[in-house]
């Protein structure tokens, strides 16, 4: 009798596999991970952190005269925006990094029309006196057309490092930078 029972169990186990059953309900969603502390960009980045990214744009007000043959630091006179104290009116040629990081630095330089010279130059100079992001163009040689340049660079800055915008022209006479020239600094990533 025991043998028959054993045989019937074997037969039942060796039959064909049936169709798959229905999938069960999905489990409950897990809790979201923790965000970094306020202003900490090492964790997940969301709107609260983006709202605090250091960024500034400063401009010159009226036309600014630039003498011929002289590398000139451009003094800024107005602020379009400044989220982190990057610009200090007491040091109007500088934009200063408020925290360590990689920064995008940009300036749009527009020269009034001038028929003389062979170059218009713009660059950023760091606190060590090194020029970065140099742009040199041949001017539009006309008494009626502007000459424009855009200088832009990404660079690593430590808290307190600053950059200045420098220009040079060789027309043989003073040439004005056009009012509204913009100089910008924006934090884009943590320091590597």
Buried (B, 14 or more C-beta within 10 A) or exposed (E): EEEEEEEEEEEEEEEEEEEEEEEEEEEEEEEEEEEBEEEEBEEEEEEEBEEEBBBBBBBBEEBBEBEBEEEBEBBBBBEEEBBBEBBEEEEBBBBBBBBBBBBBBBBBBBBBBBBBBEEBBBBBBBBEEEEBBEBEBEBBBEEEBEBBBBBEBBBBBEEEBBBBBBBBBBBEEEBBBBBBBBBBBBBEEEEE
